[in-house]
Amino acid sequence: MSENTHDKLPIRMLHDRVLVRTDSPEGERRSGGGILIPATAAVGRRLAWAEVVAVGQNVRTVEIGDRVLYDPEGRAEVEVRGVAYVLMRERDLHAVAADRFQSADSTGLYL
């Protein structure tokens, strides 16, 4: 995919770069049981989910619309038309949600 226009973004990604939109804003979050966890709570290194909105021409393993797992530490953020995105190299992605890779014995992640 050399060029894309997801949501008519006025940007064309180069090389192996991936632009993602995070699933949830940073700050408070809820546990699986519904407990509110404040933004100031100390947690270990936590990976985050995001949706791929643009890819460079050399990206081979993800497509626009894929949900990916990445490390939010040391990320490069960019704002386009008032929306915050995260820019990274394809190699910085840890996993792709397996919506397009479903099989009978699938675990739900492509690792």
Summary of the structure (lengths in Angstrom):
residues: 111
radius of gyration: 15.1
end to end distance: 21.7
largest distance: 43.0
contacts: 263
relative contact order: 0.25
helix: 9%
strand: 37%
